[in-house]
């Protein structure tokens, strides 16, 4: 999100595409969706207060209010519902997770695995990280349940162009690859897979895991289009073999 950080050029007609870019504005946008009831329209006074606390000019209030409501109302690819239809009991915001790495994990082993099962990863440069072992900690922006299936959702504030037309499926896929969000959602899926397996006696990945949704916030439109929405569902074999790899089985066994 910090890539290309700079002040947006001022323009007479303010839109989400002119909202400041970078790590700080990205964190600010994320925080908004942590604090709201999805089923209720956001109050302009609340948005104005958040802008003031975040250090942003109050003239963004009308744009931001309309923007948030558009994100809440847009139909999501996969479940076919909008965030506004999710009651509090059906969602978990900022779900914390821990993934034990029981044996030394190497970049070549993980890279070979995800390349084999995920076409998005197959077109990425090779993974490059030091051998790791221990505990991986993270947070998933949103986990929600719909019709007995569980979905994970991540908000992205990346700027891909100066209009919603820039947020095509191909453009979002390139951004996913550039920032290695493919590995991010694979790890998130593994974490949720382990959690559900532990909590549900009859858990089955194919029946209970709905998929992954990435909302590129700047590209979301209020007309019901799919602009700004990237969705996928990792293969069961990939998640099961990642589970084995993280549990300490050899790369050969996992593959």
C-alpha positions in Angstrom: 0.0 0.0 0.0 3.0 2.3 0.6 4.1 2.0 -3.0 4.1 5.3 -4.8 3.3 7.3 -1.6 2.8 10.9 -2.3 0.1 13.6 -1.9 -2.7 13.2 -4.4 -3.0 16.1 -6.9 -5.9 18.4 -6.0 -8.8 18.4 -8.4 -12.1 20.3 -8.3 -14.2 17.0 -8.3 -13.0 14.9 -5.4 -13.3 11.2 -5.8 -11.8 8.1 -4.0 -9.1 8.1 -6.7 -7.7 11.5 -5.4 -7.8 10.4 -1.8 -4.2 10.5 -0.4 -2.1 7.4 -1.1 0.4 5.5 1.0 0.8 3.5 4.1 -0.9 6.0 6.5 -4.0 6.6 4.4 -4.2 2.9 3.8 -4.2 2.2 7.6 -6.8 4.9 8.0 -9.2 3.3 5.5 -8.7 -0.1 7.1 -9.6 1.3 10.5 -12.9 2.7 9.3 -14.2 -0.8 8.5 -13.1 -2.1 11.9 -15.4 0.3 13.8 -18.7 0.3 11.9 -21.9 -1.7 11.9 -22.1 -2.9 8.3 -25.9 -3.0 8.4 -26.2 0.7 9.1 -25.4 3.7 6.8 -22.4 5.6 8.1 -23.2 8.9 9.8 -21.5 12.0 8.2 -20.7 13.3 11.7 -18.8 10.0 12.5 -16.9 10.3 9.2 -16.0 13.9 9.9 -14.7 13.0 13.3 -12.6 10.1 11.9 -11.1 12.4 9.3 -10.2 15.0 11.9 -8.6 12.3 14.2 -6.7 10.9 11.2 -5.4 14.3 10.2 -7.3 14.6 6.9 -9.2 17.6 5.6 -12.9 17.8 6.4 -13.7 18.4 2.8 -13.3 14.6 2.2 -16.3 13.9 4.4 -19.0 13.7 1.6 -16.7 11.6 -0.7 -15.7 9.3 2.1 -19.3 8.8 3.4 -20.5 7.9 -0.1 -17.4 5.7 -0.7 -17.9 3.7 2.5 -21.6 3.1 1.8 -20.8 2.0 -1.8 -18.3 -0.6 -0.4 -20.9 -1.8 2.1 -23.6 -2.2 -0.6 -21.7 -3.8 -3.5 -22.5 -7.4 -4.2 -19.5 -9.6 -3.3 -18.2 -12.2 -5.8 -18.7 -15.6 -4.4 -21.3 -15.4 -1.7 -23.5 -13.0 -3.8 -24.3 -10.8 -0.8 -23.1 -7.4 0.3 -21.3 -6.5 3.6 -24.4 -4.5 4.5 -26.3 -7.8 4.8 -23.9 -9.2 7.5 -25.2 -9.0 11.0 -22.5 -8.7 13.7 -22.9 -12.4 14.8 -21.9 -13.6 11.3 -18.6 -11.8 11.1 -15.3 -11.4 12.9 -13.2 -8.3 12.4 -9.4 -8.4 12.6 -9.3 -12.1 13.4 -6.0 -12.9 15.0 -4.2 -16.1 14.2 -1.0 -18.0 14.9 0.5 -20.5 12.5 3.2 -22.8 14.1 6.1 -23.7 11.8 7.1 -27.0 13.3 10.1 -27.6 11.1 12.4 -25.3 9.2 10.5 -23.9 6.3 12.5 -22.9 3.2 11.6 -20.6 0.4 12.1 -23.2 -2.4 9.9 -25.7 -0.7 7.0 -23.3 -0.3 7.5 -21.7 -3.7 7.4 -25.1 -5.5 4.2 -26.0 -3.7 2.2 -22.8 -4.4 3.4 -22.6 -8.0 2.1 -26.1 -8.6 -1.4 -25.4 -7.3 -2.1 -21.7 -7.8 -1.9 -20.1 -11.3 -1.5 -16.6 -9.8 1.7 -17.8 -7.9 3.0 -19.6 -10.9 3.5 -16.3 -12.7 5.3 -14.6 -9.8 9.1 -14.3 -9.2 10.5 -17.0 -7.0 10.0 -16.6 -3.3 13.1 -15.4 -1.4 13.2 -15.4 2.3 15.5 -16.8 5.0 14.7 -20.2 6.5 12.2 -19.8 9.2 10.9 -21.8 12.1 8.7 -20.9 15.1 5.3 -19.0 15.0 3.8 -16.9 12.4 1.3 -14.3 13.7 -1.2 -12.3 11.6 -4.6 -10.7 11.4 -7.3 -11.2 8.8 -9.3 -8.1 8.1 -12.6 -9.9 8.0 -14.0 -13.4 8.3 -17.7 -13.9 7.7 -20.2 -16.7 7.4 -23.0 -17.0 4.8 -25.2 -20.0 4.2 -22.9 -22.2 6.3 -19.8 -21.2 4.4 -16.9 -19.1 5.6 -15.1 -16.4 3.6 -12.1 -14.3 4.3 -11.9 -10.7 3.0 -9.1 -8.2 2.8 -9.3 -4.5 2.1 -6.7 -3.0 -0.2 -6.2 0.7 -0.8 -3.8 0.3 -3.7 -4.1 3.0 -6.4 -4.3 1.3 -9.9 -5.6 4.3 -11.9 -7.6 7.5 -11.9 -11.0 5.8 -12.5 -12.8 2.7 -11.6 -12.2 1.4 -15.1 -8.6 0.8 -14.1 -9.6 -1.9 -11.6 -10.2 -4.7 -14.1 -9.7 -8.4 -13.2 -6.4 -8.4 -15.1 -5.1 -5.2 -13.4 -6.0 -6.5 -9.9 -4.3 -9.8 -10.7 -1.1 -8.0 -11.6 -1.3 -6.0 -8.3 -1.9 -9.2 -6.4 1.2 -10.7 -8.0 3.4 -7.6 -7.6 2.7 -7.4 -3.8 2.6 -11.1 -3.3 -1.0 -11.0 -2.0 -1.3 -14.6 -3.3 1.0 -15.8 -0.5 -1.0 -13.6 1.9 -4.3 -15.2 1.1 -2.8 -18.7 1.0 -1.6 -18.2 4.6 -4.9 -16.7 5.7 -6.7 -19.6 4.2 -4.5 -22.1 6.0 -5.1 -20.3 9.3 -8.8 -20.3 8.8 -8.8 -23.9 7.6 -7.0 -25.0 10.8 -9.3 -22.9 13.0 -12.5 -24.4 11.5 -11.1 -27.9 11.6 -10.5 -27.4 15.3 -13.9 -25.9 16.0 -16.2 -27.9 13.8 -16.7 -31.6 14.3 -18.0 -32.2 10.7 -15.6 -29.7 9.0 -14.9 -30.2 5.4 -12.9 -27.7 3.3 -15.1 -28.2 0.2 -18.3 -27.7 2.0 -17.4 -25.0 4.5 -14.8 -22.8 3.0 -16.3 -20.3 0.6 -13.3 -18.5 -0.7 -11.2 -15.3 -0.7 -12.3 -11.8 -1.5 -9.9 -8.8 -1.9 -11.7 -5.5 -2.1 -9.6 -2.9 -3.9 -11.4 0.0 -2.2 -10.7 2.7 -4.7 -12.1 0.7 -7.6 -15.4 -0.3 -6.0 -18.4 1.4 -7.6 -21.9 1.9 -6.3 -23.7 0.6 -9.4 -23.4 -3.1 -8.6 -20.5 -3.8 -10.9 -17.6 -6.1 -10.0 -14.9 -3.5 -10.5 -12.5 -3.5 -7.6 -13.5 -7.0 -6.4 -10.9 -9.8 -6.7 -12.1 -13.3 -5.6 -10.5 -16.7 -5.7 -10.6 -20.0 -3.9 -7.4 -22.0 -3.3 -7.5 -25.6 -4.2 -8.1 -28.0 -1.4 -4.9 -29.9 -2.2 -2.8 -26.7 -1.9 -4.1 -25.9 1.6 -3.8 -29.5 2.8 -0.2 -29.7 1.5 0.7 -26.4 3.0 -0.7 -27.7 6.3 1.6 -30.7 6.0 4.6 -28.6 5.1 4.0 -26.3 8.1 3.5 -29.3 10.3 7.0 -30.5 9.5 6.6 -33.0 6.7 9.3 -33.0 4.0 8.8 -31.0 0.9 8.6 -34.3 -1.1 5.7 -35.5 1.1 3.9 -32.2 0.8 4.3 -32.1 -2.9 
